[in-house]
């Protein structure tokens, strides 16, 4: 395993070191004392694991295509921006626009997330992106979502606290959102509707929740059985089509 002390290191220097190590065939890199360095893991390909100790900056794992990144602290904005494949695990909270335009791979976040998470997520054939969040989300969760799967568990909420902010699924026209518990209708955008889970949904959901529990040491039975899940799907594949037709 290769170790890099990122203390006061410029983000360009840090990312050049990471890229150089991966080109040399290194399969496990540990970054210590990370403090706001952005673009870590961007565009990386192949079979490599990066452990990050500290808080990385924006656009972690953007355009990433295969590696695994594990952050042993909180994350910032733009994690998984246009990510193609791989896994990101955040042992804490994360910021806004997580999974922007995400096209594949998985993101697991232990705690809460900010605004516009899952915006413009998309899927193509067998390439499906997944985001699993253990806590709650702010406004515009799943905005303009075109594909993929998001799971909102709300494991740290108390009864009566909202799972998500306003305008859940605004402009959503593809994909699916699973929520453990419920979201009051007043928080939902008019573009989505609630439905019951079927067997196919459970077959998709259960492995994702199990993987979340394995990453963060949470009891799987408690996560799955203590509350009922609901499913949010788009009402239309062209929610704004009438704006462009006479």
PyMOL commands that set and color helices and strands:
alter all, ss='L'
color gray80, all
select helices_A, chain A and resi 11-23+185-187+199-216+220-225+241-244
alter helices_A, ss='H'
color red, helices_A
select strands_A, chain A and resi 2-5+28-35+49-55+65-71+85-90+105-109+129-133+146-152+174-180+192-195+229-234
alter strands_A, ss='S'
color yellow, strands_A
deselect
rebuild
show_as cartoon
